[in-house]
Amino acid sequence: MSAELKKFREQIDRIDDELLRLFNERAKLAQQIGHAKGNGAVLRPEREAQVLQRMAQGNTGPLPEQGVIQLFTEVMSQCRALEAPLRVAYLGPHGTFSEAAAFQRFGQATEGLPADSIDAVFSAVDSGAANYGLVPVENSTEGAIGRTLDLLLNSNLKICGEVLLQVHQCVLSNENDLSLIRKVYSHPQSFGQCQGWLNVHLPRAERITASSNADAARLAAEESFAAAVASAQAGEHFKLKVLVPNIEDDARNTTRFLVIGKQDVAASGKDKTSLAMSSVNRPGAMHDLLTPFANHGVSMTKMESRPSRTGLWEYVFYVDIEGHQSDAKVAAALTQLKQIAAFVKVLGSYPVAV
């Protein structure tokens, strides 16, 4: 070993020793905060968002911004776990994109509770079996997840956060050659995200829907001449080969997940508010619903319609706006909206995904 290399390694060792000391010092402070809170919420989403935003803004490299966010997410996860284990329900089984999103948001020091359906995720949080739930709400290629929107409308749970997960779909199989594949299992959303590739490369293979990507991998693992469209992690879990990676039609393919819970989240300084609303049935009613946001300078980032299930051709509109419901201009817009709309429900205010 050269003298120069030895010097660099000694410097790294000293930094590692200091990092360990500082990590434990931080953990002790986190414990003291936990004792001071008493029976208060273990997770403060707005505080964690502020920490991550500050670290990302202060990063001067060479570590990439996402690397810094991941590091501090794990630090906070380990410190949080010293107070109490955090139980998070998600759409299972193991190996789903929902599981990946749950650990991306909450870190590895989290007790994951895989659920059989989106409904079961809501039930786990509502019953107290889980502290929080993580549910998919929209995909950049395939659009909204209707079941999640319907449950948000009728549940007492609130949106406490969001997660953006870049989704890479792979062809997984026991076989060694794509030409041997006769059937393909996947979730309908994943089929939609990869239909262009599948039409070109597996046009004759039968497409069979599964309850989740991970379940598709399980089914493919049990058969010959079968494949699954799922994540590489699902392939590892079920010991399948990755025949072709990254087959999504859009390389930017991203799924947005919502964190659901029972708590109201305070303002972080960079927030989003989600709400559901419906209009009275008269000319210009839709224009009237949007007027309060324009009047008070509130930017709308998303609008999605769903049948209201209360009458023929009646719809509920799901809207995301910039800002927290406690912000003056957002509060003023919501007050005016409630005077105009037939129905308004604020689904939650929460930090924008970092």
C-alpha positions, 0 to 999 in steps of 0.5 A, a space after each residue: 500500500 502506498 503512503 498516499 493511499 494509507 493517508 487517505 484511508 486513515 482520514 476516512 477512518 477518522 471521519 467514520 469515527 466522527 460520523 458514528 459519534 454524531 449519529 449516536 448524538 443525534 439519536 440521543 436527542 431524538 429520544 429526548 424529543 420522543 420523551 418530551 412529546 409523550 403520547 404525541 405522534 411518532 412521525 412529524 411529516 412536516 419536520 422530516 420534510 424540512 430536514 430533507 429540504 434543508 439537506 438537499 439545498 445545502 448539498 455541495 456535492 459530490 454526493 447527488 441530491 437523491 443520495 443525500 435524501 436517501 442517507 438522511 431518510 435512513 438516519 431519521 428512520 433509525 432514530 425514529 425507531 428508538 421511540 417506537 416501531 412504525 408500522 406501515 401497510 402497503 399493497 403486497 405481497 413482498 416485492 411490489 412497487 408499493 413496498 419499495 415506495 414505503 421503504 423509500 419514504 420511511 426507511 428500512 427501520 420500519 415494520 412493513 405490513 403487506 396487504 391484499 388490496 388497497 381497501 385492506 391498506 385503508 382498513 389496517 390504518 383505520 383499525 390501528 393495525 398500522 400507523 400509516 398506509 401507502 397507496 398508489 394514486 396515479 401513474 404518469 403513463 396510465 393515469 389515476 387509480 380510481 379505487 384509491 380516489 373512491 376510498 379517500 372520498 368515503 374514509 375518515 383517514 387523511 393524506 399525510 404525504 406523498 412519494 414519487 417512485 420511478 418505476 422500471 418494469 422487467 420481463 421475469 421468467 424461469 426460461 432463458 429465452 424470450 422466444 419460449 414465453 407463451 403467457 405473461 402475468 402482470 397487474 393491469 397498470 403495468 400492462 398499460 405501461 409496457 403495451 408498446 414493448 409487449 406488442 412488438 416483442 411478445 405479440 402472441 403471448 397471452 396476457 393474464 392479469 394478476 392482483 399485483 406485480 409481485 403476485 404475477 412474479 409468483 405465478 410465473 415462478 410456478 410455471 414453464 413458458 411463463 413470464 411476469 412484468 414486474 420489478 427486479 426486486 420481485 424477480 429476486 424474491 421469487 428467484 426469477 431471471 431478468 430476461 429484459 430490463 426496463 421495458 416501460 414505454 416511457 423511460 420517465 415512468 413514475 408512480 405517485 403514492 399517498 401516505 394515509 393516516 389519522 393525523 393532521 400535518 402542519 405546514 412545512 413551507 412547501 406543501 400541497 393540499 388535496 380536496 374533492 368537490 362537486 358542483 350543482 348541475 347548472 350552466 357555468 358551474 365548473 367555471 364557478 368551482 375554479 374561480 376561488 383559486 384564481 381569485 386568491 392566486 392559488 395554483 392548481 396542479 391536478 384535476 381528476 373527475 370520477 363518477 360520484 356514485 350518487 346519481 347518473 352523470 354526476 361527478 366528483 372532482 379531485 383537485 391538488 393545489 399548491 400550499 397548505 390549508 392553513 396558508 392565508 390565500 388557500 384558506 380564503 379560497 377554500 372558504 369561498 369554494 365552500 359557499 359555491 360548491 355542492 360538496 367540498 372535502 379537504 383530503 389533507 395538506 402535506 409536504 410536497 415529495 422531496 
